[in-house]
Amino acid sequence: MNETDGTTFYKVTFGLLATIALFVGLGVNGALPGLMVPTTGQAIWMLGFAQSFANGWSIYATNFGLPNPAAISFGLAAALPTALFLKIGIPAADAYSLAFALWFSIAFYGAYKFVRFIGGRGGISLLCALLWLTAPVIWQHSDYSMVSLGIALLPAYFYAALRFVRYQRDLPSSILLFAATLSAVFMDGYSFMMFASGAAALLLVSFVCPSAERRQILYRCSPVISASFAVSYLLYTIYIGRGGFDGEDLDFFRAFGSNLEFFFIPTRGYMLVPDLLGFSAVRQENQYFGDGSVFNATFALILIIAAIFSLATKASDVRLKLAFLLVCFCGFYMALGPSFKLNVLRPEGIGPLMPLQYAPWRTGTELLSTYLPGFSNMRASYRWVALGMFGAWALLALHVASHRVQSGITITIILTGIAFNIPTRAAITADVNSREAIAGIDDYVENLRPIFRPGEKVAFLPFGNDFFANYMASKLDIQTYNIGGDKNLAVAMADWPDTMLAFEPGKAGPEFGKKILRLLSKKDAEVAAIPYIDLLWAAHQWPYPREHFDELQPYIEELQSSGIVDVTRTDNFAFLRLKAAPAISQLAPP
C-alpha cells in the first residue's frame, strides 16, 4: 500500500468511526429522526412556535398569545431550523428531532475541534468528544428542550473564545466568537451565562499570568469579547421586547442547589452501568428540596477523577490548565447554590423550596444570586454543574493534548466515562415513546381541521399554561389568546381584553357560562373551546385522560340548552359558536 492509499484508508476509517461515534451520541440524546425524540411536552411547546414561524415566515408566533406576536423566550436558534423542516413537509416529531440532531452534530464537532485545537490527535479527540456528548448533564436536560443543546454546545462556544484569546485575533476569529455568543443567547440563558463566566475566567488568567501579550488581552481581546456578549444580549432583549426577567427568591436558589453527594453517586434508574454495578442510590423527589432534575443531572464522578488525574500530570500549557481549573471550580461551587448541603433531606411537611433555617452552611453565592444581573436569573443553581463538568472535561482534553501517546489510565478513564454515560433501557424507550406520542398528537389535531376556518379566533377556556394550544393553533392555522409558558402567558395577558381576563386561570366557576357568552357576543373570539383534558399535561403525556369532563359538562349542557350557541363535541373538546342571530336579551349583561 503506497502513501496515498494509506492516507485515503485512514480518512475513510476515521470518517466511519466519527460517524459511529456521532450516531451513538445522537442515540444517547434521543435525537435520531424517524426513531426517537428527546422529549414530548417541551417538544410540543417548541413545535407550536416553529409551526407558527413557518406559517407566517416570521421569527414571532402569530397563531397564539394574542393580541400581540409572541417571541419564544428561549431556543430560537433551534426553533428556526425546525420551522424550515416543517415548511418542507417533514413530520413534526422528526422535524424536532432533526433540528436537535443538527445542533448535537455541531456540538460534537465543536468538542472534537476544541481538543484538536489545543493539540490532541484525531482518535483521542474523537473519544473525548463522545465522552462529552453522552454526558448525563446533557441528556437529562432533554425535558427542558433547548437547555440540553446549550450545555452540549459549551465546548464549541469555548473553542471560539479560546481561538480568539490565545491564538488568532483576526477578523474570522472575531466573527466566529460573535456567532458563538449570538447562538448561545438565542439558545438558552443558562449556557449563555456559563459561556460568559468561563470566557471571563479565560481572560482573567491570561491577563494575570506573566505574559508579553497583556496589552493585547486588555486592549484588544477584552473589548471584542465584551462587545460580542453585550451586542448579543441587546439583540435578545430587542427580540423579546424586555430588558430581562425578575429574579427569584433565595429559597428557590437554595432548593435547586446540588447536594454534594449528587456529584459522586448517580441516581438509580437512569444510567445503565452504575445500576448494573449497584453503584447508584435510590432517591425520591419528595425526599429532597427542588425537583428530580437536581439529583438526576449532576453526577460527575468520572470527569472529576479525570480532572484530578490531569492536574497531577504535566501539561503543555500551564495558563490553560489554570484557566480550566478555575472554570471547573467555579462551576461546581456555583452548582451548590447559596448553601452547602451534604445528605440534606427535606423535612416532612415542607414544600420543595428551601427556607434559610434548613441551610446548614452558606456558600456566599447568595450575593451573586441577589444582586448581579444574569446570575439572579440562574435560579436552577445545580445547572452550573455543566460549567464545572466542562472545566473538568477541558482539563482532560489538555492532558491528552499534552501527550502524543496516551497511557492506559487515560484510555480507561475515557472509556469508563462513556460506559457510565449510557442511559438505561427505560430512558431510551421513553425517547421512542415520545416520538409516538407527538405523532399521535399531530394526527389528532389534524383530524380537528374541518371544525375550523383558517384564521378563526379561538379561546380555550378556562385558560392556563396551555402547551397544547401552542401546537393546536399553529397546526390548524387558527388564532388564540392562549399560550404555553408562564412568562409567555404573563406577557400576553397584559394586553388581553376584559372578556378574557374575566376568567379565572384553571377554574370554571359559577359564572363560567355567562362569561363565555359575553366573550362571544363581544366578538373577542369566534369560538370558545372547552377542553376536557389538561392542556399542559396532555402535551407531556398522550393520550391524556378526560379529567375535566364531569366538571365542565353541566356548563356545556346549559349553554346548548339556551339555544344561543351551536356546540360541536369531540372526544376531548367542546367547541361553541354563537348562532347566527342570538337573542340579545339572553346574553350576559356587559
Residue pairs with C-beta under 8 A, 6 or more apart in sequence:
1 9
14 122
14 123
14 126
17 123
17 126
18 112
18 126
21 108
21 126
21 127
21 129
21 130
22 105
22 108
22 133
23 32
24 130
24 134
25 104
25 108
25 129
25 130
25 133
25 134
26 32
26 101
26 104
26 105
27 36
27 428
28 133
28 134
28 139
28 421
28 422
28 423
29 38
29 100
29 104
29 133
29 134
29 138
29 139
29 142
29 148
29 152
30 36
30 37
30 38
30 39
30 97
30 139
30 142
30 428
30 430
30 431
30 434
31 37
31 38
31 97
31 100
31 101
31 104
32 97
32 101
33 94
33 97
33 98
33 101
34 94
34 97
35 432
35 435
36 97
36 428
36 431
36 432
36 434
36 435
37 43
37 93
37 96
37 97
37 431
37 434
37 435
37 438
38 97
38 100
38 139
38 142
38 145
38 148
38 431
38 434
39 142
39 143
39 145
39 431
39 434
40 433
40 434
40 437
40 438
40 539
40 540
40 541
40 542
41 143
41 467
41 536
41 537
41 539
41 540
42 143
42 144
42 145
43 93
43 96
43 145
43 434
43 438
44 438
44 441
44 467
44 468
44 470
44 471
44 539
44 540
45 145
45 467
45 470
45 471
45 484
45 485
45 539
46 72
46 75
46 78
46 79
46 82
46 96
46 145
46 146
47 82
47 86
47 92
47 95
47 96
47 438
47 470
47 471
47 474
48 61
48 63
48 64
48 467
48 469
48 470
48 471
48 472
48 473
48 474
48 475
48 484
49 61
49 70
49 72
49 79
49 83
49 470
49 474
50 79
50 80
50 82
50 83
50 86
50 95
50 96
50 474
51 63
51 83
51 86
51 92
51 471
51 474
51 475
52 58
52 60
52 61
52 62
52 63
52 64
52 70
52 470
52 473
52 474
53 59
53 60
53 61
53 79
53 80
53 83
54 83
54 84
54 86
54 87
55 62
55 63
55 474
55 477
56 62
58 69
59 71
59 76
59 80
59 239
60 69
60 70
60 71
61 69
61 70
61 71
61 72
61 470
61 474
62 69
62 70
62 479
63 473
63 474
63 477
63 478
63 479
63 480
64 70
64 469
64 470
64 473
64 474
64 479
64 480
64 481
64 482
64 483
65 481
65 482
65 483
65 488
65 489
65 491
65 492
66 457
66 479
66 480
66 481
66 492
66 496
67 481
67 495
67 496
67 497
68 491
68 492
68 495
70 483
70 488
70 491
70 492
71 239
71 240
71 241
72 79
73 240
73 485
73 487
73 488
74 146
74 147
74 186
74 187
74 188
74 189
75 145
75 146
75 149
75 186
75 187
75 188
76 186
76 187
76 239
77 103
77 146
77 149
77 183
77 186
77 187
78 99
78 100
78 103
78 145
78 146
78 149
78 187
79 99
81 98
81 99
81 102
81 103
82 95
82 96
82 98
82 99
85 94
85 95
85 98
85 99
86 92
86 95
90 98
91 439
91 442
92 438
92 439
92 442
92 471
92 475
93 434
93 435
93 438
93 439
93 442
94 435
96 438
97 435
100 149
103 149
103 152
103 153
104 133
104 149
104 152
106 153
106 156
107 132
107 133
107 149
107 152
107 153
107 155
107 156
108 129
108 130
108 133
109 129
109 156
110 153
110 155
110 156
110 157
110 159
111 128
111 129
111 132
111 133
111 155
111 156
112 125
112 126
112 128
112 129
113 156
113 159
114 155
114 156
114 158
114 159
114 162
114 394
114 397
115 124
115 125
115 128
115 129
115 397
115 400
115 401
116 122
116 125
117 159
117 162
117 163
117 167
118 162
118 316
118 317
118 320
118 397
118 398
118 401
119 316
119 401
119 402
120 128
120 397
120 400
120 401
121 400
121 404
124 400
124 406
124 410
124 414
125 397
125 400
127 411
127 414
127 415
127 418
128 393
128 396
128 397
128 400
128 414
129 155
130 418
131 393
131 396
131 414
131 417
131 418
131 421
132 152
132 155
132 390
132 393
133 152
134 418
134 421
134 422
135 303
135 389
135 393
135 421
136 266
136 270
136 271
136 296
136 297
136 299
136 421
136 423
137 151
137 297
137 298
137 300
137 385
137 386
137 389
138 148
138 151
138 152
138 386
139 148
139 423
139 427
140 148
140 270
140 293
140 296
140 297
141 147
141 148
141 151
141 293
141 297
141 383
142 148
142 431
143 293
144 293
146 187
146 188
147 188
147 190
147 191
147 383
149 187
149 188
150 184
150 187
150 188
150 190
150 191
150 192
151 188
151 190
151 191
151 383
151 386
153 183
153 184
153 187
153 191
154 191
154 194
154 195
154 198
154 386
154 387
154 390
155 390
155 393
155 394
156 180
157 180
157 181
157 183
157 184
157 191
157 195
158 195
158 198
158 199
158 202
158 390
158 394
160 173
160 176
160 177
160 179
160 180
161 177
161 180
161 195
161 198
161 199
161 202
161 225
162 202
162 320
163 173
163 176
163 177
164 173
164 174
164 176
164 177
164 221
164 224
164 225
165 199
165 202
165 203
165 206
165 217
165 221
165 225
166 206
166 320
167 173
169 216
169 220
169 221
169 224
174 224
174 228
177 224
177 225
177 228
178 228
178 231
178 232
180 195
180 228
181 192
181 195
181 228
181 229
181 231
181 232
182 232
182 235
184 191
184 192
184 195
184 232
185 192
185 232
185 233
185 235
185 236
186 232
186 236
186 239
189 377
189 378
190 378
190 380
190 383
190 386
191 386
192 232
192 233
193 374
193 375
193 377
193 378
194 331
194 384
194 386
194 387
194 390
196 229
196 374
197 327
197 330
197 387
198 327
198 387
198 390
198 391
199 225
199 229
201 323
201 326
201 327
201 330
202 323
202 327
203 217
203 221
203 222
203 225
204 326
205 319
205 322
205 323
205 326
206 213
206 217
206 221
206 319
206 323
207 214
207 217
207 218
209 318
209 319
209 322
211 217
211 319
237 243
237 244
241 491
242 491
244 373
244 377
245 377
245 487
247 369
247 370
247 376
247 377
247 379
248 376
248 377
248 379
249 353
250 338
250 356
250 366
250 369
250 370
251 353
251 354
251 355
251 356
252 353
252 379
253 337
253 338
253 365
253 366
253 369
253 379
253 381
254 289
254 337
254 338
254 339
254 353
254 354
254 355
254 356
254 358
254 359
254 381
255 289
255 290
255 294
255 337
255 352
255 353
255 354
256 289
256 290
256 291
256 294
256 337
256 379
256 380
256 381
256 382
257 290
257 294
257 335
257 336
257 337
257 338
257 339
257 341
257 363
257 381
257 382
258 294
258 295
258 298
258 335
258 336
258 337
258 341
258 381
258 382
258 385
259 288
259 294
259 295
259 341
259 342
259 343
259 344
260 336
260 340
260 341
260 342
261 281
261 342
261 343
262 294
262 295
262 298
262 299
262 382
263 298
263 299
263 300
263 301
263 304
263 332
263 385
264 299
264 300
264 301
264 304
265 279
265 280
265 281
265 299
265 301
266 274
266 279
266 280
266 281
266 299
266 301
266 420
267 280
267 281
267 282
267 283
267 295
267 296
267 299
268 274
268 275
268 280
268 281
268 282
268 283
269 275
269 280
269 424
269 426
270 280
270 296
270 423
270 424
270 427
271 280
271 299
271 420
271 421
271 422
271 423
271 424
272 422
272 423
272 424
272 425
273 419
273 420
273 422
274 280
274 299
274 420
275 424
283 292
283 295
285 291
285 292
286 346
287 345
287 346
288 294
288 295
288 344
288 345
288 346
289 344
289 346
289 352
289 353
289 354
289 358
290 352
290 354
290 380
290 382
291 352
293 380
293 382
294 380
294 382
297 382
297 383
297 385
298 335
298 382
298 385
300 332
300 385
300 388
300 389
300 392
301 420
302 413
302 416
302 417
302 420
303 389
303 392
303 393
303 396
303 417
304 392
305 413
306 392
306 393
306 395
306 396
306 399
306 413
306 414
306 417
307 325
307 328
307 391
307 392
307 395
307 396
309 396
309 399
309 409
309 410
309 413
310 321
310 395
310 396
310 398
310 399
311 321
311 325
311 395
313 399
313 402
313 403
314 402
315 321
315 398
315 399
315 402
316 398
316 401
316 402
317 398
317 402
320 398
321 395
321 398
324 391
324 394
324 395
324 398
325 391
325 395
326 391
327 387
327 388
327 390
327 391
327 394
328 388
328 390
328 391
328 392
328 394
328 395
329 388
329 391
330 384
330 387
330 388
330 391
331 384
331 385
331 386
331 387
331 388
331 389
331 390
331 391
332 384
332 385
332 388
333 363
333 365
333 384
333 388
334 365
334 368
334 378
334 381
334 384
334 387
334 388
335 381
335 382
335 383
335 384
335 385
335 388
336 363
336 365
336 381
337 363
337 365
337 369
337 381
337 382
338 359
338 362
338 363
338 364
338 365
338 366
338 369
338 381
339 354
339 359
339 360
339 361
339 362
339 363
340 360
340 361
340 362
340 363
341 359
341 360
342 360
344 358
344 360
346 352
346 354
346 358
347 358
350 358
365 381
368 375
368 376
369 375
369 376
369 378
369 381
370 376
378 384
396 413
396 414
399 410
400 406
400 410
403 410
437 541
437 542
438 542
440 542
440 543
441 468
441 471
441 539
441 542
442 475
444 542
444 572
445 471
445 472
445 475
445 476
446 475
448 472
448 476
448 570
448 573
449 476
451 568
451 570
451 575
452 458
452 476
452 478
452 527
453 478
454 477
454 478
455 477
455 478
455 479
456 478
456 479
456 526
456 527
457 478
457 479
457 480
457 524
457 525
457 526
457 527
458 473
458 478
458 479
458 480
458 525
458 526
458 527
458 528
458 529
458 575
459 480
459 481
459 482
459 500
459 519
459 524
459 525
459 527
459 528
459 529
460 466
460 469
460 480
460 482
460 529
460 530
460 531
460 535
461 503
461 512
461 515
461 516
461 519
461 528
461 529
461 530
462 503
462 504
462 505
462 506
462 507
462 508
462 509
462 512
463 481
463 482
463 489
463 500
463 503
463 505
463 506
464 489
464 505
464 506
464 534
464 535
464 536
465 484
465 485
465 486
465 489
465 535
465 536
466 482
466 483
466 484
466 489
466 535
466 536
467 484
467 485
467 535
467 536
467 538
467 539
467 540
468 484
468 531
468 533
468 535
468 536
468 538
468 539
469 480
469 482
469 483
469 484
469 535
470 483
470 484
471 539
472 478
472 480
473 479
473 480
473 482
481 492
481 496
481 500
481 525
482 535
483 489
483 492
484 535
484 536
484 539
493 500
493 501
497 522
497 524
499 515
499 518
499 519
499 522
499 524
499 525
500 519
500 524
500 525
502 515
502 518
502 519
503 509
503 512
503 515
508 551
508 552
508 555
509 515
512 555
513 555
513 558
513 559
514 588
515 588
516 528
516 555
516 559
516 576
517 559
517 562
517 564
517 565
517 587
517 588
518 587
518 588
518 590
519 525
519 528
520 526
520 528
520 565
520 576
520 577
520 578
521 578
521 582
521 587
521 588
522 590
526 577
527 575
527 576
527 577
528 575
528 576
528 577
529 573
529 574
529 575
529 576
530 552
530 555
530 556
530 573
530 574
530 575
530 576
531 538
531 548
531 572
531 573
532 546
532 547
532 548
532 549
532 552
532 571
532 572
532 573
532 574
533 544
533 545
533 546
533 547
533 548
533 572
534 544
534 547
534 548
537 544
538 544
538 572
544 572
546 571
546 572
552 574
556 567
556 569
556 574
556 576
559 565
559 567
559 576
560 567
562 586
563 579
563 583
563 586
564 578
564 579
564 582
564 583
564 586
564 587
565 576
565 577
565 578
565 579
565 582
566 576
566 577
566 578
566 579
567 574
567 575
567 576
568 574
568 575
568 576
568 577
569 575
